Amino acid sequence: MRIVAELPHPDCKISIFAMNQKFIIKFEQATLEQSYKIAETDVVGGVNGVFELIDDAFISDVLEAFKVMRRSFILAYERYD
């Protein structure tokens, strides 16, 4: 797996990897991460097409998912304790 690009964002780290004819879009926020895989053949323009896919609405949904993930993990950890 090799990193092909990083997209700056103030609320999370966004990295794009290439591996086995797929692009992997990885979002990281503190200890949480989300990954999305898409076949290179499904994206027009290569990595530039991936940049177009990662629009403001998608990032907003990802950030909302981080909130849900964090809340779920905290609740699970409290039950564990």
N, CA, C and O atoms as a CHARMM CRD file, in Angstrom:
* protein
*
  324
    1    1 MET  N      0.85800  -1.16500   0.00000 PROA 1      0.00000
    2    1 MET  CA     0.00000   0.00000   0.00000 PROA 1      0.00000
    3    1 MET  C      0.90300   1.22700   0.00000 PROA 1      0.00000
    4    1 MET  O      1.84300   1.32600   0.78900 PROA 1      0.00000
    5    2 ARG  N      0.60300   2.14700  -0.88800 PROA 2      0.00000
    6    2 ARG  CA     1.40900   3.36400  -0.94100 PROA 2      0.00000
    7    2 ARG  C      0.49800   4.58100  -0.87400 PROA 2      0.00000
    8    2 ARG  O     -0.59500   4.59200  -1.44000 PROA 2      0.00000
    9    3 ILE  N      0.96400   5.58400  -0.18400 PROA 3      0.00000
   10    3 ILE  CA     0.20100   6.82300  -0.07700 PROA 3      0.00000
   11    3 ILE  C      0.40100   7.61700  -1.35600 PROA 3      0.00000
   12    3 ILE  O      1.53000   7.81100  -1.80900 PROA 3      0.00000
   13    4 VAL  N     -0.70700   8.07800  -1.93700 PROA 4      0.00000
   14    4 VAL  CA    -0.61600   8.84400  -3.17100 PROA 4      0.00000
   15    4 VAL  C     -0.96800  10.31300  -2.97200 PROA 4      0.00000
   16    4 VAL  O     -0.61200  11.15300  -3.79800 PROA 4      0.00000
   17    5 ALA  N     -1.67100  10.62900  -1.87400 PROA 5      0.00000
   18    5 ALA  CA    -2.02100  12.02600  -1.62400 PROA 5      0.00000
   19    5 ALA  C     -2.52700  12.19200  -0.20100 PROA 5      0.00000
   20    5 ALA  O     -2.98700  11.24300   0.43500 PROA 5      0.00000
   21    6 GLU  N     -2.42800  13.41200   0.27400 PROA 6      0.00000
   22    6 GLU  CA    -3.05800  13.82000   1.53000 PROA 6      0.00000
   23    6 GLU  C     -3.85000  15.08000   1.25000 PROA 6      0.00000
   24    6 GLU  O     -3.42700  15.94300   0.48000 PROA 6      0.00000
   25    7 LEU  N     -4.99200  15.17100   1.87800 PROA 7      0.00000
   26    7 LEU  CA    -5.86300  16.32500   1.69200 PROA 7      0.00000
   27    7 LEU  C     -5.95400  17.06200   3.02100 PROA 7      0.00000
   28    7 LEU  O     -6.45800  16.51000   3.99900 PROA 7      0.00000
   29    8 PRO  N     -5.47500  18.29500   3.07000 PROA 8      0.00000
   30    8 PRO  CA    -5.52700  19.00300   4.35500 PROA 8      0.00000
   31    8 PRO  C     -6.95600  19.31000   4.77800 PROA 8      0.00000
   32    8 PRO  O     -7.79400  19.70500   3.96700 PROA 8      0.00000
   33    9 HSD  N     -7.21300  19.11800   6.06900 PROA 9      0.00000
   34    9 HSD  CA    -8.51100  19.44500   6.64300 PROA 9      0.00000
   35    9 HSD  C     -8.30600  19.72700   8.12600 PROA 9      0.00000
   36    9 HSD  O     -7.54600  19.01700   8.78500 PROA 9      0.00000
   37   10 PRO  N     -8.97100  20.75100   8.66700 PROA 10     0.00000
   38   10 PRO  CA    -8.73200  21.11700  10.07300 PROA 10     0.00000
   39   10 PRO  C     -9.28600  20.12700  11.09900 PROA 10     0.00000
   40   10 PRO  O     -8.81800  20.09900  12.23700 PROA 10     0.00000
   41   11 ASP  N    -10.28200  19.30800  10.71200 PROA 11     0.00000
   42   11 ASP  CA   -10.94300  18.44100  11.68600 PROA 11     0.00000
   43   11 ASP  C    -10.52600  16.97500  11.63100 PROA 11     0.00000
   44   11 ASP  O    -10.86400  16.20300  12.52900 PROA 11     0.00000
   45   12 CYS  N     -9.80200  16.58800  10.59800 PROA 12     0.00000
   46   12 CYS  CA    -9.36700  15.20000  10.49900 PROA 12     0.00000
   47   12 CYS  C     -8.23900  15.09900   9.47800 PROA 12     0.00000
   48   12 CYS  O     -8.04000  15.99400   8.65600 PROA 12     0.00000
   49   13 LYS  N     -7.51600  14.00600   9.54600 PROA 13     0.00000
   50   13 LYS  CA    -6.46700  13.74000   8.58000 PROA 13     0.00000
   51   13 LYS  C     -7.07500  12.90400   7.45600 PROA 13     0.00000
   52   13 LYS  O     -7.75300  11.91000   7.71700 PROA 13     0.00000
   53   14 ILE  N     -6.83300  13.30400   6.21400 PROA 14     0.00000
   54   14 ILE  CA    -7.37100  12.58300   5.06600 PROA 14     0.00000
   55   14 ILE  C     -6.19300  12.11900   4.21600 PROA 14     0.00000
   56   14 ILE  O     -5.40000  12.92700   3.73300 PROA 14     0.00000
   57   15 SER  N     -6.09400  10.80700   4.04500 PROA 15     0.00000
   58   15 SER  CA    -5.01700  10.22100   3.24400 PROA 15     0.00000
   59   15 SER  C     -5.63600   9.35700   2.15400 PROA 15     0.00000
   60   15 SER  O     -6.66400   8.71200   2.36200 PROA 15     0.00000
   61   16 ILE  N     -4.99500   9.35400   0.99400 PROA 16     0.00000
   62   16 ILE  CA    -5.43700   8.50100  -0.11400 PROA 16     0.00000
   63   16 ILE  C     -4.30400   7.54100  -0.43400 PROA 16     0.00000
   64   16 ILE  O     -3.17000   7.94900  -0.68400 PROA 16     0.00000
   65   17 PHE  N     -4.63500   6.26400  -0.42100 PROA 17     0.00000
   66   17 PHE  CA    -3.66900   5.21000  -0.70500 PROA 17     0.00000
   67   17 PHE  C     -4.06300   4.50700  -1.99400 PROA 17     0.00000
   68   17 PHE  O     -5.22000   4.55100  -2.41200 PROA 17     0.00000
   69   18 ALA  N     -3.09300   3.86200  -2.61500 PROA 18     0.00000
   70   18 ALA  CA    -3.35200   3.00400  -3.77000 PROA 18     0.00000
   71   18 ALA  C     -2.83300   1.61000  -3.43200 PROA 18     0.00000
   72   18 ALA  O     -1.71400   1.45000  -2.94400 PROA 18     0.00000
   73   19 MET  N     -3.67100   0.59700  -3.70300 PROA 19     0.00000
   74   19 MET  CA    -3.27300  -0.77900  -3.43800 PROA 19     0.00000
   75   19 MET  C     -4.17800  -1.72000  -4.22700 PROA 19     0.00000
   76   19 MET  O     -5.40100  -1.59900  -4.16800 PROA 19     0.00000
   77   20 ASN  N     -3.58500  -2.65500  -4.96300 PROA 20     0.00000
   78   20 ASN  CA    -4.33200  -3.68700  -5.68600 PROA 20     0.00000
   79   20 ASN  C     -5.46100  -3.11100  -6.54100 PROA 20     0.00000
   80   20 ASN  O     -6.59800  -3.57700  -6.46600 PROA 20     0.00000
   81   21 GLN  N     -5.15000  -2.11200  -7.34200 PROA 21     0.00000
   82   21 GLN  CA    -6.11300  -1.46900  -8.24600 PROA 21     0.00000
   83   21 GLN  C     -7.29700  -0.83900  -7.50500 PROA 21     0.00000
   84   21 GLN  O     -8.39700  -0.73300  -8.04800 PROA 21     0.00000
   85   22 LYS  N     -7.05800  -0.42900  -6.27700 PROA 22     0.00000
   86   22 LYS  CA    -8.08000   0.27200  -5.49400 PROA 22     0.00000
   87   22 LYS  C     -7.48100   1.53200  -4.89000 PROA 22     0.00000
   88   22 LYS  O     -6.29000   1.58900  -4.58300 PROA 22     0.00000
   89   23 PHE  N     -8.32600   2.53300  -4.72700 PROA 23     0.00000
   90   23 PHE  CA    -7.98000   3.68700  -3.91400 PROA 23     0.00000
   91   23 PHE  C     -8.60100   3.46600  -2.54700 PROA 23     0.00000
   92   23 PHE  O     -9.74600   3.02600  -2.44400 PROA 23     0.00000
   93   24 ILE  N     -7.86000   3.76700  -1.51100 PROA 24     0.00000
   94   24 ILE  CA    -8.36100   3.69800  -0.14000 PROA 24     0.00000
   95   24 ILE  C     -8.31600   5.10700   0.41600 PROA 24     0.00000
   96   24 ILE  O     -7.25400   5.72300   0.50000 PROA 24     0.00000
   97   25 ILE  N     -9.48200   5.60800   0.79500 PROA 25     0.00000
   98   25 ILE  CA    -9.58000   6.94200   1.39000 PROA 25     0.00000
   99   25 ILE  C     -9.68300   6.72800   2.88800 PROA 25     0.00000
  100   25 ILE  O    -10.63500   6.11500   3.37200 PROA 25     0.00000
  101   26 LYS  N     -8.70200   7.23300   3.62200 PROA 26     0.00000
  102   26 LYS  CA    -8.67000   7.02900   5.07000 PROA 26     0.00000
  103   26 LYS  C     -8.80500   8.37100   5.78800 PROA 26     0.00000
  104   26 LYS  O     -8.05500   9.31500   5.53800 PROA 26     0.00000
  105   27 PHE  N     -9.77600   8.41900   6.67600 PROA 27     0.00000
  106   27 PHE  CA    -9.99900   9.58800   7.52700 PROA 27     0.00000
  107   27 PHE  C     -9.58500   9.20300   8.93600 PROA 27     0.00000
  108   27 PHE  O     -9.96300   8.13600   9.42200 PROA 27     0.00000
  109   28 GLU  N     -8.81600  10.05400   9.59900 PROA 28     0.00000
  110   28 GLU  CA    -8.39300   9.80400  10.97500 PROA 28     0.00000
  111   28 GLU  C     -8.73300  11.01100  11.84300 PROA 28     0.00000
  112   28 GLU  O     -8.55200  12.16400  11.45300 PROA 28     0.00000
  113   29 GLN  N     -9.23100  10.69800  13.03200 PROA 29     0.00000
  114   29 GLN  CA    -9.51100  11.73400  14.01900 PROA 29     0.00000
  115   29 GLN  C     -9.19200  11.14000  15.38600 PROA 29     0.00000
  116   29 GLN  O     -9.88900  10.24500  15.86500 PROA 29     0.00000
  117   30 ALA  N     -8.14100  11.64400  15.99900 PROA 30     0.00000
  118   30 ALA  CA    -7.66100  11.11100  17.29000 PROA 30     0.00000
  119   30 ALA  C     -7.42800   9.60600  17.16100 PROA 30     0.00000
  120   30 ALA  O     -6.62300   9.18400  16.33100 PROA 30     0.00000
  121   31 THR  N     -8.11100   8.79200  17.95900 PROA 31     0.00000
  122   31 THR  CA    -7.87900   7.34700  17.94000 PROA 31     0.00000
  123   31 THR  C     -8.82800   6.60500  17.00500 PROA 31     0.00000
  124   31 THR  O     -8.79600   5.37600  16.94600 PROA 31     0.00000
  125   32 LEU  N     -9.66000   7.32300  16.28200 PROA 32     0.00000
  126   32 LEU  CA   -10.63900   6.69200  15.39700 PROA 32     0.00000
  127   32 LEU  C    -10.23400   6.85300  13.94700 PROA 32     0.00000
  128   32 LEU  O     -9.55900   7.81700  13.58600 PROA 32     0.00000
  129   33 GLU  N    -10.65000   5.89900  13.11000 PROA 33     0.00000
  130   33 GLU  CA   -10.41200   6.03000  11.68000 PROA 33     0.00000
  131   33 GLU  C    -11.54100   5.37300  10.89500 PROA 33     0.00000
  132   33 GLU  O    -12.18700   4.43200  11.35600 PROA 33     0.00000
  133   34 GLN  N    -11.75400   5.89800   9.69800 PROA 34     0.00000
  134   34 GLN  CA   -12.71600   5.35200   8.75900 PROA 34     0.00000
  135   34 GLN  C    -12.00000   5.17300   7.42900 PROA 34     0.00000
  136   34 GLN  O    -11.21500   6.03000   7.02100 PROA 34     0.00000
  137   35 SER  N    -12.26800   4.06600   6.75600 PROA 35     0.00000
  138   35 SER  CA   -11.65800   3.80300   5.46000 PROA 35     0.00000
  139   35 SER  C    -12.73100   3.46400   4.44400 PROA 35     0.00000
  140   35 SER  O    -13.69900   2.76500   4.74600 PROA 35     0.00000
  141   36 TYR  N    -12.54400   3.96600   3.24800 PROA 36     0.00000
  142   36 TYR  CA   -13.45200   3.71300   2.14200 PROA 36     0.00000
  143   36 TYR  C    -12.61800   3.25500   0.95500 PROA 36     0.00000
  144   36 TYR  O    -11.62500   3.89300   0.60500 PROA 36     0.00000
  145   37 LYS  N    -13.02200   2.14500   0.33300 PROA 37     0.00000
  146   37 LYS  CA   -12.28600   1.60400  -0.80500 PROA 37     0.00000
  147   37 LYS  C    -13.11700   1.77300  -2.06700 PROA 37     0.00000
  148   37 LYS  O    -14.33400   1.58700  -2.05800 PROA 37     0.00000
  149   38 ILE  N    -12.44200   2.12700  -3.14800 PROA 38     0.00000
  150   38 ILE  CA   -13.09800   2.25900  -4.43700 PROA 38     0.00000
  151   38 ILE  C    -12.13700   1.77500  -5.51600 PROA 38     0.00000
  152   38 ILE  O    -10.94900   2.09700  -5.48400 PROA 38     0.00000
  153   39 ALA  N    -12.64400   1.01300  -6.45700 PROA 39     0.00000
  154   39 ALA  CA   -11.81300   0.49800  -7.53400 PROA 39     0.00000
  155   39 ALA  C    -11.29600   1.65700  -8.38300 PROA 39     0.00000
  156   39 ALA  O    -12.02600   2.60900  -8.66000 PROA 39     0.00000
  157   40 GLU  N    -10.04000   1.56800  -8.79000 PROA 40     0.00000
  158   40 GLU  CA    -9.45000   2.61100  -9.63800 PROA 40     0.00000
  159   40 GLU  C    -10.26100   2.79300 -10.91500 PROA 40     0.00000
  160   40 GLU  O    -10.35400   3.90400 -11.43600 PROA 40     0.00000
  161   41 THR  N    -10.84900   1.71100 -11.42300 PROA 41     0.00000
  162   41 THR  CA   -11.63700   1.79500 -12.65700 PROA 41     0.00000
  163   41 THR  C    -12.97100   2.51400 -12.46100 PROA 41     0.00000
  164   41 THR  O    -13.60700   2.90300 -13.44100 PROA 41     0.00000
  165   42 ASP  N    -13.40600   2.69700 -11.21200 PROA 42     0.00000
  166   42 ASP  CA   -14.66000   3.39400 -10.93000 PROA 42     0.00000
  167   42 ASP  C    -14.47600   4.89600 -10.76100 PROA 42     0.00000
  168   42 ASP  O    -15.44000   5.62400 -10.52100 PROA 42     0.00000
  169   43 VAL  N    -13.23600   5.35400 -10.88700 PROA 43     0.00000
  170   43 VAL  CA   -12.93500   6.76800 -10.69300 PROA 43     0.00000
  171   43 VAL  C    -12.35400   7.32900 -11.99000 PROA 43     0.00000
  172   43 VAL  O    -11.35000   6.82400 -12.49300 PROA 43     0.00000
  173   44 VAL  N    -12.97700   8.35700 -12.52100 PROA 44     0.00000
  174   44 VAL  CA   -12.46200   9.01700 -13.71900 PROA 44     0.00000
  175   44 VAL  C    -11.39600  10.02100 -13.29300 PROA 44     0.00000
  176   44 VAL  O    -11.63300  10.85400 -12.41800 PROA 44     0.00000
  177   45 GLY  N    -10.23000   9.93900 -13.91100 PROA 45     0.00000
  178   45 GLY  CA    -9.18700  10.91900 -13.61400 PROA 45     0.00000
  179   45 GLY  C     -8.22500  10.51000 -12.52500 PROA 45     0.00000
  180   45 GLY  O     -7.44700  11.33900 -12.05200 PROA 45     0.00000
  181   46 GLY  N     -8.25500   9.24800 -12.10900 PROA 46     0.00000
  182   46 GLY  CA    -7.31400   8.78800 -11.09700 PROA 46     0.00000
  183   46 GLY  C     -7.50300   9.48400  -9.76800 PROA 46     0.00000
  184   46 GLY  O     -8.62800   9.68700  -9.31100 PROA 46     0.00000
  185   47 VAL  N     -6.38900   9.84800  -9.15200 PROA 47     0.00000
  186   47 VAL  CA    -6.45900  10.46000  -7.81600 PROA 47     0.00000
  187   47 VAL  C     -7.20200  11.79500  -7.85200 PROA 47     0.00000
  188   47 VAL  O     -7.81900  12.17600  -6.85800 PROA 47     0.00000
  189   48 ASN  N     -7.15800  12.50800  -8.97100 PROA 48     0.00000
  190   48 ASN  CA    -7.92100  13.75600  -9.07200 PROA 48     0.00000
  191   48 ASN  C     -9.42100  13.48900  -8.98800 PROA 48     0.00000
  192   48 ASN  O    -10.16800  14.30500  -8.44800 PROA 48     0.00000
  193   49 GLY  N     -9.86500  12.34600  -9.52300 PROA 49     0.00000
  194   49 GLY  CA   -11.26300  11.96500  -9.38900 PROA 49     0.00000
  195   49 GLY  C    -11.63500  11.66900  -7.95100 PROA 49     0.00000
  196   49 GLY  O    -12.75900  11.93500  -7.52400 PROA 49     0.00000
  197   50 VAL  N    -10.68700  11.11500  -7.20300 PROA 50     0.00000
  198   50 VAL  CA   -10.92300  10.85800  -5.77700 PROA 50     0.00000
  199   50 VAL  C    -11.08900  12.18300  -5.03600 PROA 50     0.00000
  200   50 VAL  O    -11.93600  12.30500  -4.15200 PROA 50     0.00000
  201   51 PHE  N    -10.27100  13.17800  -5.40400 PROA 51     0.00000
  202   51 PHE  CA   -10.42300  14.50400  -4.78800 PROA 51     0.00000
  203   51 PHE  C    -11.82600  15.05200  -5.03000 PROA 51     0.00000
  204   51 PHE  O    -12.41200  15.66400  -4.13700 PROA 51     0.00000
  205   52 GLU  N    -12.37100  14.84000  -6.22700 PROA 52     0.00000
  206   52 GLU  CA   -13.72000  15.32200  -6.53500 PROA 52     0.00000
  207   52 GLU  C    -14.76500  14.57700  -5.71000 PROA 52     0.00000
  208   52 GLU  O    -15.77600  15.15500  -5.30900 PROA 52     0.00000
  209   53 LEU  N    -14.51800  13.29500  -5.45900 PROA 53     0.00000
  210   53 LEU  CA   -15.44000  12.48400  -4.65700 PROA 53     0.00000
  211   53 LEU  C    -15.51800  12.99100  -3.21500 PROA 53     0.00000
  212   53 LEU  O    -16.58000  12.95600  -2.59500 PROA 53     0.00000
  213   54 ILE  N    -14.40200  13.45500  -2.69700 PROA 54     0.00000
  214   54 ILE  CA   -14.34000  13.90900  -1.30100 PROA 54     0.00000
  215   54 ILE  C    -14.80600  15.36500  -1.23800 PROA 54     0.00000
  216   54 ILE  O    -13.99900  16.28000  -1.07300 PROA 54     0.00000
  217   55 ASP  N    -16.09900  15.56200  -1.36800 PROA 55     0.00000
  218   55 ASP  CA   -16.64100  16.91400  -1.32100 PROA 55     0.00000
  219   55 ASP  C    -17.05500  17.28800   0.10800 PROA 55     0.00000
  220   55 ASP  O    -16.93700  16.47900   1.02900 PROA 55     0.00000
  221   56 ASP  N    -17.53300  18.50400   0.27800 PROA 56     0.00000
  222   56 ASP  CA   -17.89700  18.99500   1.61200 PROA 56     0.00000
  223   56 ASP  C    -18.99700  18.14900   2.25600 PROA 56     0.00000
  224   56 ASP  O    -18.96200  17.90400   3.46200 PROA 56     0.00000
  225   57 ALA  N    -19.96400  17.70500   1.46800 PROA 57     0.00000
  226   57 ALA  CA   -21.06000  16.89600   2.02800 PROA 57     0.00000
  227   57 ALA  C    -20.53500  15.55900   2.54300 PROA 57     0.00000
  228   57 ALA  O    -20.93900  15.10300   3.61200 PROA 57     0.00000
  229   58 PHE  N    -19.63400  14.93000   1.78600 PROA 58     0.00000
  230   58 PHE  CA   -19.05300  13.65800   2.21700 PROA 58     0.00000
  231   58 PHE  C    -18.25300  13.84300   3.50100 PROA 58     0.00000
  232   58 PHE  O    -18.39100  13.05800   4.43900 PROA 58     0.00000
  233   59 ILE  N    -17.42200  14.87500   3.54300 PROA 59     0.00000
  234   59 ILE  CA   -16.62100  15.13200   4.74500 PROA 59     0.00000
  235   59 ILE  C    -17.52600  15.40400   5.94400 PROA 59     0.00000
  236   59 ILE  O    -17.24700  14.94100   7.04900 PROA 59     0.00000
  237   60 SER  N    -18.59100  16.14000   5.73400 PROA 60     0.00000
  238   60 SER  CA   -19.54000  16.41500   6.81800 PROA 60     0.00000
  239   60 SER  C    -20.14500  15.12000   7.35900 PROA 60     0.00000
  240   60 SER  O    -20.28300  14.95600   8.57100 PROA 60     0.00000
  241   61 ASP  N    -20.50400  14.20300   6.45900 PROA 61     0.00000
  242   61 ASP  CA   -21.04600  12.90600   6.89000 PROA 61     0.00000
  243   61 ASP  C    -19.99600  12.10200   7.65300 PROA 61     0.00000
  244   61 ASP  O    -20.31000  11.45200   8.65000 PROA 61     0.00000
  245   62 VAL  N    -18.76000  12.14600   7.18700 PROA 62     0.00000
  246   62 VAL  CA   -17.67400  11.42800   7.86300 PROA 62     0.00000
  247   62 VAL  C    -17.48000  11.98000   9.27700 PROA 62     0.00000
  248   62 VAL  O    -17.33800  11.21500  10.23100 PROA 62     0.00000
  249   63 LEU  N    -17.47500  13.29500   9.40800 PROA 63     0.00000
  250   63 LEU  CA   -17.29900  13.90700  10.73500 PROA 63     0.00000
  251   63 LEU  C    -18.45100  13.55200  11.66400 PROA 63     0.00000
  252   63 LEU  O    -18.24600  13.34500  12.86000 PROA 63     0.00000
  253   64 GLU  N    -19.66100  13.48100  11.11800 PROA 64     0.00000
  254   64 GLU  CA   -20.81100  13.07300  11.93500 PROA 64     0.00000
  255   64 GLU  C    -20.65700  11.61100  12.36700 PROA 64     0.00000
  256   64 GLU  O    -20.98600  11.25800  13.50000 PROA 64     0.00000
  257   65 ALA  N    -20.16100  10.77100  11.47000 PROA 65     0.00000
  258   65 ALA  CA   -19.93200   9.36500  11.81400 PROA 65     0.00000
  259   65 ALA  C    -18.88300   9.23800  12.91800 PROA 65     0.00000
  260   65 ALA  O    -18.99100   8.36100  13.77500 PROA 65     0.00000
  261   66 PHE  N    -17.86500  10.10800  12.90600 PROA 66     0.00000
  262   66 PHE  CA   -16.88200  10.09700  13.98800 PROA 66     0.00000
  263   66 PHE  C    -17.54300  10.37200  15.32800 PROA 66     0.00000
  264   66 PHE  O    -17.18700   9.75300  16.33100 PROA 66     0.00000
  265   67 LYS  N    -18.49900  11.29000  15.35800 PROA 67     0.00000
  266   67 LYS  CA   -19.20600  11.58900  16.61000 PROA 67     0.00000
  267   67 LYS  C    -19.95000  10.34900  17.11400 PROA 67     0.00000
  268   67 LYS  O    -19.91000  10.03100  18.30200 PROA 67     0.00000
  269   68 VAL  N    -20.62400   9.65900  16.19700 PROA 68     0.00000
  270   68 VAL  CA   -21.36200   8.45000  16.56700 PROA 68     0.00000
  271   68 VAL  C    -20.39400   7.36600  17.04200 PROA 68     0.00000
  272   68 VAL  O    -20.65000   6.69900  18.04400 PROA 68     0.00000
  273   69 MET  N    -19.28600   7.19200  16.32400 PROA 69     0.00000
  274   69 MET  CA   -18.28600   6.19300  16.71700 PROA 69     0.00000
  275   69 MET  C    -17.73900   6.48600  18.11300 PROA 69     0.00000
  276   69 MET  O    -17.62000   5.58800  18.94700 PROA 69     0.00000
  277   70 ARG  N    -17.41200   7.74600  18.35200 PROA 70     0.00000
  278   70 ARG  CA   -16.84500   8.12500  19.65000 PROA 70     0.00000
  279   70 ARG  C    -17.84200   7.85900  20.77300 PROA 70     0.00000
  280   70 ARG  O    -17.48300   7.32200  21.82100 PROA 70     0.00000
  281   71 ARG  N    -19.10500   8.24300  20.54000 PROA 71     0.00000
  282   71 ARG  CA   -20.14600   8.03300  21.55000 PROA 71     0.00000
  283   71 ARG  C    -20.33100   6.53400  21.81500 PROA 71     0.00000
  284   71 ARG  O    -20.44300   6.12100  22.96900 PROA 71     0.00000
  285   72 SER  N    -20.36200   5.72700  20.76300 PROA 72     0.00000
  286   72 SER  CA   -20.52100   4.27900  20.91700 PROA 72     0.00000
  287   72 SER  C    -19.36600   3.67800  21.70400 PROA 72     0.00000
  288   72 SER  O    -19.56500   2.82600  22.57000 PROA 72     0.00000
  289   73 PHE  N    -18.15300   4.13400  21.39100 PROA 73     0.00000
  290   73 PHE  CA   -16.98700   3.59500  22.08800 PROA 73     0.00000
  291   73 PHE  C    -17.00100   3.98800  23.56400 PROA 73     0.00000
  292   73 PHE  O    -16.69900   3.16500  24.42800 PROA 73     0.00000
  293   74 ILE  N    -17.34400   5.22700  23.85300 PROA 74     0.00000
  294   74 ILE  CA   -17.39700   5.68600  25.24500 PROA 74     0.00000
  295   74 ILE  C    -18.43100   4.88100  26.03400 PROA 74     0.00000
  296   74 ILE  O    -18.17000   4.46600  27.16300 PROA 74     0.00000
  297   75 LEU  N    -19.60000   4.66300  25.43600 PROA 75     0.00000
  298   75 LEU  CA   -20.63700   3.87200  26.12200 PROA 75     0.00000
  299   75 LEU  C    -20.17300   2.43600  26.34800 PROA 75     0.00000
  300   75 LEU  O    -20.40900   1.87000  27.41600 PROA 75     0.00000
  301   76 ALA  N    -19.51900   1.84700  25.36200 PROA 76     0.00000
  302   76 ALA  CA   -19.00100   0.48400  25.51500 PROA 76     0.00000
  303   76 ALA  C    -17.94000   0.43400  26.60500 PROA 76     0.00000
  304   76 ALA  O    -17.90700  -0.50200  27.40400 PROA 76     0.00000
  305   77 TYR  N    -17.08200   1.43200  26.63600 PROA 77     0.00000
  306   77 TYR  CA   -16.01600   1.46500  27.63900 PROA 77     0.00000
  307   77 TYR  C    -16.59200   1.63500  29.03800 PROA 77     0.00000
  308   77 TYR  O    -16.08700   1.04700  29.99400 PROA 77     0.00000
  309   78 GLU  N    -17.64600   2.43700  29.16200 PROA 78     0.00000
  310   78 GLU  CA   -18.28900   2.60700  30.46500 PROA 78     0.00000
  311   78 GLU  C    -18.92500   1.30600  30.93400 PROA 78     0.00000
  312   78 GLU  O    -18.90100   1.00800  32.12800 PROA 78     0.00000
  313   79 ARG  N    -19.49400   0.52700  30.02000 PROA 79     0.00000
  314   79 ARG  CA   -20.05500  -0.77000  30.40200 PROA 79     0.00000
  315   79 ARG  C    -18.95600  -1.73800  30.80500 PROA 79     0.00000
  316   79 ARG  O    -19.16300  -2.59300  31.66600 PROA 79     0.00000
  317   80 TYR  N    -17.80700  -1.61000  30.19700 PROA 80     0.00000
  318   80 TYR  CA   -16.65200  -2.47000  30.47700 PROA 80     0.00000
  319   80 TYR  C    -16.10600  -2.18200  31.87200 PROA 80     0.00000
  320   80 TYR  O    -15.71900  -3.09900  32.59700 PROA 80     0.00000
  321   81 ASP  N    -16.07700  -0.92500  32.23400 PROA 81     0.00000
  322   81 ASP  CA   -15.49900  -0.47000  33.49700 PROA 81     0.00000
  323   81 ASP  C    -16.31400  -0.91600  34.64800 PROA 81     0.00000
  324   81 ASP  O    -15.97600  -0.62300  35.79500 PROA 81     0.00000
